[in-house]
């Protein structure tokens, strides 16, 4: 039986890895062993960062709502509590958008729960 080396597949796989690591510093862009590790780590960081982004956005929304509601005589936690008790189903993203860009409408929402 003849020997099959698989050179085409081997070089194609290497080429794909090196395409992904283009632009990295030092040997991580050109040396296959370093590039493999760099690509794997980049994927792990990307996966974790997609989750972290959601946490950071929610934190920013909370801060914006609190900053918008303080001059109106409430705190963030009291506003959220009263919204739930009144059954007003506005999520934090929308409330933050109203507080930042449309304070008149936000003030009406706050008055509705007072």
Secondary structure, DSSP 8 states (H G I E B T S, - for coil): ------HHHHHHHHHHHHHHTTT-SGGGGT-HHHHHHHHHHHHHHHHHHHHHHHHHHHHHHHHHHHHHHHTTT--HHHHHHHHHHHT----HHHHHHHHHH-HHHHHHHHHHH-
